[in-house]
């Protein structure tokens, strides 16, 4: 050790960027970077085995990269017998080891972690500086200014502001192509003759193998399959994954981004969200790379705009909404949904093939694409009236890209309408016809989407109408639901009674 430690700089597991603000101005001789694997973060929900392995392996590789650069890294492993198991406990231990003059951190992504950090200066008796996370296109304070005074906080309008701010896909002050959003061109079913690209997966090195062994030893009771493990866990491999998506997948991504196919988990999707959310990739470089693919003629506008919208639009929007509305946001339950989460969300043991396939993909890969999450898994939870808290905890547990700031608004507001319309103008409720149109799941199902009632009827069909009837006091005045409510009102009483009875019988058997 060369002299007194000036600053202890904490890097969290979702801050694995060499440009992270807590590293700005680092003195490699006199500062220490602290990275810690803490048990509370692995078990506050039962995280998927691959998710734990992905985060821990990426952390260990990032620490090695810092060390190679000459940075002094104090890395506390999960199996260290002295590990206290909490962020606060490990920061306190590190302060005692190094006696720094100050602690420097980058603001965390999650509300509960920010609460810990806000207490540290008083608890530890040294200055604690919490720096802004500059990896995003906007800061929550900017979102709050945009939201101030607005009755509705719709993503589309915030997205347009982000387009203007960044210049992405802009021609002066106007959007390239003459419209902001090409979503209507991105809803095609997957043609039967489509040839899907071979997806790039990454070999397991010694560091990752050590982590996989640790997960087997300590988290074997957690959900999901651990192997084959193919996620990129280094900056170099993350860039290779980005290049693979741009070259091999992005040109066909747009038209069929909402499609689902049995036995094909990835289709043309990017698989980059875990890398964005843990910091191995930066949103600006990803969006600029996609934009360049459009300008070079490599990828069409609807594909590039749809992809950029997910990052520049949705990702920024949900982060701003999360910090604007927390902590009360997580407690809302506008539709008073109370049913426990069915066990098949963990096992896939259900005769409903769409749910079986989506749960199976999730447990095999710690991944499912956005339509599987929203319009199958989320849609069922919405229609069945499952507790938002239990659904939120499941989504947070099983997906490699799930951190609360991005997962909570998407599930709570988008999928479940539990926020009463803060995020979405209407619930994303759909019958079996939507799933049949966008997938090949229904052909191998015990139920038929064409049957509305009876033993062979797709449960989504009668659950959809029962959902509307059950929630009429809350949703009946929603203008975007006026047509289905008129259809419901025109149904013969006997049919409405049968819908209610079959829905109750199905839900009681869950």
Phi, psi and omega in degrees: 000129182254090178082175181294143177287124181281313184220138169261120186247113183271130175245124178273168184291348175248025179234040188273055180239131179293344178264009182301142189296333180292345176264352181299130178075018183295140173259104186299337181277327192239355177254157177234131173268127178256127172230135187225138170260114186241139187294328181300329180284340180270343188235001181294336157227158182283080186301144174307140181304317180294327178296314178299314181297318180299313183292314183292319179294318178298321177298314183294321177294321180295318178300321178295322178297318178297317180299319178298333178277359180092009178278140178277116183245127172257103186250121180256117182275158182300324184268011173295123183298340179270354183297125181282342178088007180219155176301311184298317179297321182283327174294318179298316178297319181293324177297320179292325180289317191254341181049057181286163176278341182199161174245133179239128178224160169263140181309137182281165178278341188245142184300316184296326179288324177298325177298320176300310186298322182296341180267349192292321184299315178291321184290323187258348174073022174225158180298136176237118182254120180256108184270155177293143175274105187269011183281347182267167177285333182220163177253150177307330178293326176292318177298319180298321177295319179296321185283339187302123177084354181276137177284328180232137182250075184272134182304320186305320184282326174293320178302318179297322176298320179293324176298314180297319183295317186269338185078005181293128181052041179243146172242089188069240180264000183246151178289141174300136181089355175083000176214155186280330195222127180250028184301325182296342179265004186243034186232029183273146172290158182284118177301145185299328184273007183298131174263118183271148182286149170291125185275139181284119174236159193244143181291154179270121177266184185297322180296313179294322178299320177299319180293317179300319177297321178297318180296318177300318183290319190254338188231028182296339179276354180283160184286163171091161176272139180273323182231151005288137180256119184230014183287144172289137184233009176232161177300318180299314181289328177297318177294325176294321178295320177297314180298320178299315179297312182299315186281317191257339189240319186304320182303329180256000186296317192300303187305319191243026183292342178264001185280157177226144181218131180298133179082359179235101187282332194249329182050236179254015185288158191285324186060026183259348184300322175299326182284327173290319187281343174256357171100357180292333171240152179252140185300324181295315181293327180291314180293320180295324179295317178294318179299319179297327178295326176291311184296332179276354182085008183283328183224143182285162185297320183295327177290314184291316179297317180298322178290312180298323179300324179296328183265305182287329180268282188300312185298316178292320182296313183292328176295314179297318180296319179303308183287334177290322191256345181287151006269351186293334184305317184292343184267349185289152180205070190301329182260008177052046179281126188230354186292139178295153178294126179297148181298335183292346174296337178264331188250336187075010183276083181209144176286352177280106191296325180299315178293319178301316181292317183290319175295319179300314176301318181298312184288332178283327192235354191056033185205143164208147185280174196296328180283324173301318181290313187280310193263355173244291184293314178289319180299317178297315180299322177297307184295325183277353179069042181279143183308123178304322180299317181289322178294316180301315181295326178293311179300320180295327184283322198261350184250135183296335182266005189273106165243149193302323185299328181262327183285316187299307180297321180298319180280309187293315184267313186283309186279320190253350182054027183289342179272003176073018176108010175299319186262316185244145182284344174203161176295144175275066180263139180210153177272184180295339182299322180296312181297321178296321182290325188260004183209175170251018183296322191292335182297331182252025184258154176288345182243162181244130177291344180276345177268125184270327182218160179103177188298329182266359183291140173297124180304331178301331184292304181282335175294326179300309182289326176294323177300314179296316181295317183295327185253019179305321180301329181266321189257349187300333181268002181285118185297332180285350177251010184300317183294310178296329178289327174295320178297317178298317182294331181278350180292144174301148182303319182299322180291317179296323178295318179294320176302312181298319182291316181291322177296316180297317180298315179298312183293324178296329181280350177297000000 
